[in-house]
Amino acid sequence: MREIRLRFSKTGQAKYISHLDTNRVFSRAFARAKLNLWFTQGFNPHPYMSFSLPLSLGVESLCENVDIKILDDISNDEVKKRVNDALPLGIRILDVYDDFMDCHEIVYSDYVYKFEFLDNEKALEKIKEVLQSDTIMAQKKGKQGKRRVLKETDIKQFIEKYSISIRDNQIVLNIRLLAGPDKNLNPSLLFDTIIRLIDMDYEWKSIGRISLLTKDFKEYK
């Protein structure tokens, strides 16, 4: 038995597949690919799968990872081919390898946001004002006893660095956020907060995760 990591992209309509359903997609794909996987023990055995950092719904990514334990004596290239042949449109295996980092080494994540407004120039200035503020107060859903409430939290502390400009009639925001099992900012929460604070309706938007990084800003692999 050996443990391998599959790096995959999730783009297009596949960004609307939830993390739970992504788990099911891979479980079915591994079965169709006829991979001999190691199964967990207990009353409800299932193929072992471990995702490094679950992706928010509606966010695309070029750097997702799932670890599996395989019993077959086949090459990583063959695993990649078989699984890609069994996956739906929008999810593709980019690489398969044996030596990889622990998910607790993830500290940062790079995202690219693309916005389009009726007045991009005005929106750009307002977004800059939000990002340059000493605090950025987000509203997160929570519970107070049995009641659901909105709790305010400062998400400025989760932003490492950013750059923003208008390119091809779109506002493009490249931003590095704290990420990982210990501290993690939901990229959709950041988007919702920006839109609420600038008080402008957007015409179109996309969010993509382009890399995961360690504390030393090395690529997480």
N, C-alpha and C positions, 0 to 999 in steps of 0.2 A: 504494500500500500504506500502511496505517496500523495502528498498534498500539493496541489497546484493552484495557481491564481489565474483567472481569466479576466483580462481587462476588456471592457466593452463600451460601446457608445450607445446612447439612447437619444434619438433625434426624431424630428417630424411628429407624427401623431402618437408615436410611442411615448412621448413626454407625458401623456395623459394616463399612462398605466401606473397605478399606485405601486408603492413598494411591496405590499402584500401580493398584488397580482403579478408583479415582476418576479417574485419568488415562485409563484405558480407557473409562470411562463418558462422559467429556467428548468423547473422540475420536469415539465412535460417535454421540453427540448432535449434534456439529458436522456430521458426515456426513449424518445424517437431516435436519438443519435446512438442508441444501444451502448452507452457507456456503463461499465460495471463499477458503480459507485459504492462507497462505504455508507452504510445506513446507521442512523443513531439507534441506541438500544432503548428498551422500555416497552410500554403498552402500545405506543403509536410510532413505530419506526418510520423514518423518512430519510431521504438522502441528505447527508450533511452538506449544508451550504452556509457560508458566512460572508455577508456583504460588508465592505469596509466602512462606508458612510452612506446610509440610505438617502436617496435623492427626493427633494420636495416635488410634489405633484405639479406638473406644468412647466418644469425646468428641464432643459436639454442638458446633455453631458457628453464629454469626450473622454472621461477618465473614471468610469465606474469599474468596480472590482468585485468579483465573487470568488471565494475559495471553496474548493471541493477536494474530497479525498477519493482517489481513483485506484481501483484494484487491477485494471487492465494494464498490460505491458505494451502501450502504444505511445507514439511520439506526440509531443505537444502540437506539432503541425497537424497531425491527424485529428486530434481533439478539436482544434480550431475549425478545421474543415467540416467535421461531422456536426458540430454544434451550430455553426453558421447555416448549414443546410436545413437545420430544424427550427431556427428562430424566425419569428415574424418580422415583417418589414419595419425598419426603424431601430432594430436592436442588432448590432453586429459585434462579433468578437474581433478585437484589434490585435491582441497578443495573448500568449499563454506561456507562463514560466514557472520555475520551481522555487527559486530563491526570492523571497519577498519580505517586506517589512510588516511589523505588527501595526494594527490599526491605531493603537495608542500613540504612534509616532506622528499621526496627522495633527497639525496645529493650524494650518492656514488653507484656504481654498480661494482660487482665483475665479472670478465670474465676469462675464460681459453682459451688460444690460443694453438693450436697444429700445428707444422710445421714439414715438412720432406724435407730435401735437399739431394743432392748427397753427400755432405760433411757436415754433421751435426755439427761436431766439429768446423769447420771454420765458419759456419753460426752462431753458438752459440756465438763465440767471437765477431763477427761483431755486432750481435744484442745487446750484452752487452754494446759495445762501444756506440751504438746509445742511449740506455736507460740511460747510465751514463753521457751523454753529458749535458751541461748546458742548451742548447736549442735543440728542435726537431722541425725543420721547415717542416710543412706540406703544400701541395699545394691544396687549395680548389677552386672549380669552383665558379666564381662570375660574376657580370656584371659591366661594366664600360660604362655608357650610354646604348647603344643598343648592344654593343659588349660583347661577353663572354670572360672572362679572367681568368687566374689562379692567385689566390692571396695567398701569403705566410703568414702563421700564426704559432706561436710557441705553440705547443700542450703539451710541457713539463709540463706546469702549471696545466694540467688536470690529471696528474698522481699522485695518492696518495702514492702508494707503489706497489712493484712487487717482484716476485721471478721467476727465470728461470733456467732450468736444462734439461739434456737429460734423458729421461725415455723410455725404450722399443723402442729404435731407433727413437724416436721423440723428438723434442724440445718442451717442455711444459712451457708456460708462464702464470703464474697466476698474474693477475694485477687488481688493484682497481683504477677505473677512476671516476672523477667527473661526476655526472649524475643528471637528474631531469629537471624540467621546466625552471630553470634559467641558469644553466651551464651544458652542456652535450657534451661529446666527442663521436662522431660516432666511434664505434669499428672497422668498416671497414676502416675508414680513417687512424686510427693508423696502421692497418695491411699494407695498401698500402704504407704508409710513411716508415715503417720499410723496406719493400722489396725494395723500391726505393733507400733508403739510403745505404743499404748493397750491392746493385747491384749484387744480386744473384737470380737465378731462383729457385722457390720452386717446389717440386714434388707433394706435397699434403698439405692441410691445413684445419683446422676447427676452428670456433669461437663459443663459447657458453657463454651465460649469466647465472650465477648460483645464484646470489642473488642481491637484492636491499637493500640499507641500509640508515638509517637516519644519521643526523649529529653526533649523539652519537654512531654510528656504530651498532645500533640495527636493527634487521631485519624489513624491511618495510612489513607491513601486512594490 
